Amino acid sequence: MRITLRHKYDTFVYCKKQHQLTNMSFDEKSKIWRGPVRASRFGPKDSVGTVLLKYLLENPEHKAQICFQSGIELTNRQVALFSIQIAEYFQKQLQIPQGTIIGLCAGNSDYVTPLFLGSLLAGLTLSTLDPSFGVNGIKHIYAITRPRLMFCDGKIYTKMKQALDECDLHSTVIYTVRNHIEGVPSIEDFLKYTSQINPSLYKAVNLQQGPNQVAAILCSSGTTGLPKGVNMSHAALLALGESMLNDKPCENLLCFSSLYWLSGVIGIMRSILTKTTYIISEAPFCPEDFFAIVERYRVAAVLGPPSHMALCFTSNMLSECDLSSIVDYAVGGSRVSYSLIEKFQKYAPNATYKVAYGTSEVCVIVSSGMVEPTNSVGFLKANVEVKIINAHGESMGPNEVGEICIRTKLPWAGYFNNPKATKAIYDDDLWIHSGDMGYFNNAMQLYIVDRKKDILKYNNFHYTPSSIERVLSQIPGVADVCVVGIPDDCMGSLPAAAVIKCINSDVNELQIHEYASEHLEHFEQLRGGIHFLEDFPRTVSGKTIRREVATICEQLRKIK
């Protein structure tokens, strides 16, 4: 498959100094790129729970967490004590054996971190979901993982009980995490348990299956269909944590993601491992809350998807707020446009903007780097291998676009109870086929072109929605853009753009057409139309659901 590359990457000359800095290598015979090789800092008997507890107790009086809505502040010692109480209650009061699956469907609140850590200390497996899912979404996941206990926000208790009953999980006991209901068990039952063990002397369980025991079952993104349960081992999460140990400590970190998404796990782990105060919000992201939290707590570090940044431009409060405290903005989870960063930097001028690439299936961060005009996703991280393959499965060299395949030193346990889906992306040589199309340039920087399923064809010319989006996002007044294909019997797929305007923007259809005519190839022109929307259908993690945007654009085109 040939795809037009928007930059002339043949001008990139391999730089020996850069190679020495990244310690990456490329094997010309096997055509495999490799990140630096590093020994683990953790021992073979370590679990995620033991490591996080150790770091908490190294600085017990440090402020671990602040909740924006409740105002409750917890020290490291308090988080450690609550976590141990929860683990002990699981083991001694409820006698829940290791490996038992525990469900969690809740937003961020005071006791979610202790519940996460307590489950890990007890050797349990946490199956997570976001509370915004409806009854059918809850049924889909928990009919697969079938948790023995369920923790949820009190506000969704009714739909949670309905969903579990319809899955024949009548014996699953539901506990509320907040918004408690009279007569319904709650997390407070666990916190009333008095552990006789000094936190500094507490010993977590030895994992029965060792470091490859599954710690959590998180959901795949769900952008191309219903989410699947992704098994994540203690070893994989520890490898993820190791990549954070070199992060520069900041005073505090803000992340809106619940534990449904890997970034929610990263938020907890990064704050504990780097001795950073974690700022949480019980409510989902909205620009006004984001501005208020940054200003109130002088937030130094932010972790979130690019959609959060884009939504800031739809609020008339952006020009009035003070974001100067932000010095570290890590953005990832979906396509990151440099033009979006340029626009946002005017309001948060002191921030360093970093991009990271990874998948839930791989668990670890595959590559990372500074956001730059070429839209690279950086260099490979430690102990990661990548190859680029064509449609025939043949490995390709630099500047050749193909599917990105990823391998780490850790075996993957696959999708929970779904061997068919696992086999479809996990081959016998332990390569995970990401479904992302991309390439390396001569300087060993990785680039993502688009999702394999999203690449479209107009009049026999391949085009990628994301490459068109990068161009259109440069237009002043455009906050976010999603490009889709409108089916056409003769030409295949007509490029169409759904656009979200910045607040008070007067950008119009003619201006966008003129800009596209000047900056896009003839087969990339927006023959499917330009459609202005208030927002895009998104997953709860903030990723745009392209197939739903396509349906909206098709309907609007018929009306026009």
N, C-alpha and C positions, 0 to 999 in steps of 0.2 A: 504494500500500500504506500503510495506516494502522497505526502501532505506538504503543502507549501509552508516553509519555516519563515516566520515574519522577520527574523534577524539574520544577518549574514554571519553565521557562526564560523565560516572559514577564516574570518579575521582574528578569531581567538587562537593564539599560539600557546601551546602547552608551556606552562611556566614552572620551572624547577623549584623556585622558591615557594610557589603556592602549593606544589606537591609536598614539599617538606613540612609546610604548615598543617596541611590536612592529613598527611600520612596515608593518603589513599593510594591504591595501585590498580593497574589495569593489566590483565593477562591477555596478551594479544592472541594466544593460541586458543584458550577456552572462551575468550571474549567475556570475561567476568570482571566486574569492578568490585573492589573490596575496600571497606573502611578500615581504619586502624585496628589492630588486634590488641586487646587489653585483657588482662586477667581480672576476674571478679574481685571486688573488695569485700564481698560477703562470703561467709562460710557455707559448706554444703548442707549444714543442718539449719541454716537460717530460714525463716519464713518472713512474709511481708509483715506479719504482726510483731514478731520479735524485733525486727529491725526498726520499725516505726516507734515501738515502745521504748527502745534503747535511746533513740534520738530525742524523744519527748523528755525522758528523765535526765538527760545531760544538762538541761537548763529548765528545771521544774517551774520557776517563777515567771518564765517568759509568757507573754500573752499569746496564746495559741490561736484563738478564734474570736471574732466579733460578729454578731448577727445584726444587720441593719434594722430590721423591723422590731425585734425584741429588745435590742440594746444589750443583751446579755454578753458578757465577756468571760471567756474561759482561759485559765492558765494551762500550761503543759501538764502540770500535776493533776489538775482537775480532769482533763481529757484522758490522761492515763488511768486515773482512778475509776472514772465512769466506764472506760473500756474494759478494765479488769472485772468490775462488778457485772457487766453484761456477759463477759466470757464465763465467769463463775456461775452465773444464773443458768446459762445454757447448759453447762456441764453438770452442776451439782443439784440444782433444783428441778430442771426439766429433763436432765439426763439425755441430752441430744447427742448422738454419736457423731464422730468426725465424718465429713463428707456429706452430711445432710444438707439439703438445699433450703435456704432461707430466702424468702422473697422480700424485696424492698421497692415500694412504689411511692416515692415521696420527694418533695422538693427539699432544698437545703434548709435545715433548721438546726437548732442548738445541739441535738443529740444524734444527728446523722453520722458525724465523724466517729464518735464513740461506738455507735452501732456497727459501722463499717470495720473499725479496728477490733472490736470485741468479737465479731464473727470470725475474723481471721485468727485471732488468738486461740479460739476454740476449735480451729481446724474445720470450720463450716464453709459452705460455698454460697455466696451471695448472688442471687438472680435479680437483676435490677430492671426497672422500667420507670418512665416519667409519669407523673400524675395527670398529665394532660391527655393521656390516651383514654379512649372511650372503652365501653364494655367489650367490644369486639377485639380491640387491640390488646386489652388485658387478657382476654381468653386465649388469643393466639399465642402469646408468650408463655403464659403459665399453664396452658394445656400441654406444653412441651416440657417445661422444667419441673412442674408439679411440686411446688414448695410445701414443706411440712408446716412451716410457720410463715406468716405474712405480716409485714410492717408497712403501714400506709398512713397518709395524712387523714385526719378525721373527716375532712370535707369530702373525701372520695370513698368513705367506708361503704356507703350504700351500693355504689356501682362495683366496688371491689368484691363485696359479698355476693352480689348477683353474678358477677363473672366467674368467681370460684365455684359457686353452686352449679352453674351451667357447665362447668368443667368436671363435675362430679368430685370436687375437692371439698366435700362437706366437712371433713375432719380437720381441714387446715384452720388453725387458730389465727385470727386476725388481731394484731396489736396496733394501736394508734401511736404515731410518733409525735403528733401535736394535734391541736383542736380536738381534745379528748371527748369521748362520749360516755355518759353515765352507763355503767353496766358492761362496757366493752373494755377488755384488757388493754393496757398501754405500756409504753416503754418505761414509765415511772415504776411499774412493778419490778423491773430489773434494777432500777437505781435505788430502790429501797433495800435491796439485798446488801447486807453488810459483810464484805469480804474481810477475813482475818489476816490477809496477806499484805505485807508492806509492798507497795508498788515496786520498790527497788529490788525486792527479793522474789517477786513473782516470776514463775516459770511457765511459759506457754506450752501447749501440748507439742510433742514431737509429731510431725506430719507422718501419717501412716504410709503414704505413698511417696514420701520425700518431696523434693522441691518441684517435681512435676505434677503434684497434686493440684487440682483445679481450685483456685481461690475465688474466682468470680465468673459469672456468666453474664457478659454484657451484650447488648444488641448491636447487630450490624446497622448501618446507617438507615436502611429502609427507603433509599431514594429510588430504587428500581423495583420495589415490591415490598411485601411484608418483611419485617426484620427477622433475622435468624439469631439464635443464641450462640455467641462466640465464647468458647472456653478459654480462660486465661489462667495460666498456672502461676504459682508463687514465684517460680524462677523467672518467668517472663515479666511479671510486675516488678521484681527486684532489678532486672536488667533495665527496665524503664526508669526505675528510681535512680540507678547508677548514673544514667545520662543527665540527671538533674544536679548531681553533687557538685559539678563544676560551675553551675549557674551562680552568677554574682548575687549575693544576698541583698534583698530589698527589705524595707521596713514592713511593708504589707503587700498582699496580693489579693486582687479581686477576680472572681470567676463566678459567672451565673449558672454554669452547667450543673445539673443534678448528676447523680451517680449513674443515670441511664447512659451517659456518654463518657467515653474514655477521658475527656478533658476534665470531668468532674473528679475522677480518680487522680489524675495528674495534679489538680489543684490541691487536694488533700496531701498527697505525697510530697509535692514540691514544697509546700509550706512547712511541713514537719522536717524534712531533710535539710532544708536551707535555713531553718530557724526564722521563718517569716510568719507574721500574723496573717491569718486567713480571714478575709472579709467575705461574708456570705449574705445572700438575699433569699428570703423565703419565697419571693415572687419571681416569675420569669423575667427575662430581660425586657426593659423598656427604656428608651433614651432618658426620660426624666429621672428615673431611679438611678441610672448610671451616673448622670451628672451630679445628683445629690450625694451619692456615696463617695465619688471621687473628691468632691469638695469637703464633705464632712470629715473624712478620714485621711485626706491628703494622700490618696492612693498612689503608690509608687509603681506597682507592676499590675498588668492586666493580661488575662488569658481568655481568648474567646474567638469565635468564628468571624470572618469578614462581614457577614450579614449584620452583626451588631454595630460595627463601625458605619456601615452604609445607612442603617436606620437612624443613626444620630443626625444625618443630614435632613431627615424629614421632620425634625423638631425645631420650632422657632426659638428654643432655649439654648441651642448650641452656641450661638454668638455671644450669649450672656454668661456662660459658665466658665470656670477656671480649671483647665485640665493641665496646668503647668507642672503639677506634682508628678505626673506619669513620666517615668524614665525608662521603663521596659514594657513594651507591648508585644506579646507573643500571639501571633494570629495564624490560624490553620483550620483544618477540618474540611475546607473546600477551596475553590480557586481564589487566590489572592491577587488582586489587580494592583499594580504599582501606582496607577493613577488615583485609585481610591486612597492609598497611603499618602500620596502627595497632597490630596485635598484635606485629609484629616490632620496632617502634620501642621497645618496652619493654626489649628486649635490646640494641639498638644506638641509644641515645638521642641520640648526637651526629651522626648521619647526616642529610644532606639527601637526600631521595628524589626522583629524577627519572624521568619516563616519556618514552619516545620511540616514535613510530609510523613505520613504513616498510614496504616490501616488497622482497624480493630483486630483483624486476623493475625497480623504480625505482632501486635501489641506494642513493641518498642518503636521509638522514633527512628525512621529510616534515614532521613536526611534533614539538615537544618542549615540556616544561614541568614544573613541580613537580607531584608527585602530590597530588591534592586530593579532598575529599569527593564532588564531583560526578562524579569519574572522567573528567574531560577528558583528552585526550592532547596538550593544549597548543596552541601557535600555530604557524603555518606557518614553515618555515625559509626561508633566502634562496634566491631563484631557483626557487621552487616555485609552481605554479598548481594549484588544485583546483576541480572543479565537482562538484555533487551531481545525479545524474540519476534520473528515475523509470523505471518499466518501459518507457515509450515512448521513452526517450532524451532526454526534455525536461529542461532545466536547472531546478533548483529554488532557492528562496531560503532565508533563515535559518529554523531550527527545523523544516525539512521533511526527513524521512528518505528517503534514496535511496542509490544506489550511489556510492561515492567514486571519482572519476576523477582521475588525477594526470598532470601534464605538467611536464617540466623543459626547460631549454634544450638538453639533450643528446639526440641520437638514441639509440634502444635497438636493439641488434643482435638482439634477440629470443631465443627459446629455441634452443639449439644443435640444428641439423639437424631442426627441428620447425616448419616454416612454418605449418602448420595451427593448432597451439596458439598460435603468436604472433599470427596474424591474429584469433583469437578474443578477445584482450584488448587488442590494440594497433591503434587505428583510424587512418584516413588523416590525421587532424589531430594525430597524435602523442600522443593521450591513452591512458594505460594504465588499463584498467578493472580495479580492484583486487579486485573480488568482495566487498569489505567494505561493509556498510551503515552509514551515519552521517549526521551533520549538523553545521552550525555554529550556535552560539547568537548572540545579538545582540552579544556582546562578541568575536566572531570566534574563539572557542575551538572546537576540533574534538572531536567525540565519535564513538566507534565503538559502534554498536549490536550488530552481530554479523556473522558471515560470511553472505553472501547465501544460500548453500546450507544454512545452519543454521537459518534462520528457519522456525518450524513453525506449525501451525494446530491449535487445539482447538475443535471446535464452531463453526467459521468465525471464531474470534478468533485473530489472529496473536499469537504470543508469541516472545520471544527467549531462548534458553537463558542467554546471558550476563547478562541483566537479573535473572533468577531467581537465578543464581549469586552476583551481587553482594549480594543480600539474605541468602541462606543463609550466605554466608561471614562475616556479622556475628555469627553465633551463637557464643558462647564454647565452646571445645572443638572447633570445626571447623577443621581445618588446610587442607583443600582440598575443592572440590566441583565436580562436572561434571554438568550437566543435559542430558538427552537426551529424545527422543520415542519412546514405545512405540507401534507401529502399532495402531490400533483401527478396526474396520470402520465403526463408527457415528460416532465423534467425531474421527477423524483421527489425531492424535498425543497420547498422554497424557504429560504432563510427569513425568519420573522423575529422581531425584537419586542419584548415586553420591557417597559421602562418605568422606573420609579423616579420621580423628580425630587430634587432638593426642595426644601421649603422655600416658598416665594419665587421659585424658578419659573421663567416664562419660555423655556426651551420648547420648541414645537416640532411637529413631524417633518416639515420642510427642512429645517436646520439639520436634523439628524440625517435625512436622506442626502443632503448636500455633503455633509461630513463623510458619510459612508461612501459616496461616489468618489470622493477625493482620496480616501485612505484604504479602501478595501478592493480586493480583486473583483473582477467582473462576476465571477460565480458566487461571490459572497454578498452581493447586493441584496437589500432587504425587500425582495419581491413578495414575500409573504405578509408584509405590512409592519407598521410600527404601532404598538398599542400601549397606552399609558395606564398603569395600575397603581392602586394605593399601596399594595404590598404583594408579595408572592406567596403562594402556598409553600410552606416550609415544614421540614421535620422539626421535632421538638429541639433538636440540637442546632437548628438554624440553617440547615442546608436547604437550598431551593429544590423543590420537587419538580423537575423539569417536565415530566410527562403531564402533570396537572396544569402547568403553565401553557403547554402546547395545546391542551384541550380548550383553555380559555381563549387563546389566540385564534384558534380555528373558529370558535363561536363568534368572536368579535369581527373576524374577517367576513363571515357570512352576513352579519348585520350591515357592515359597510357596503 
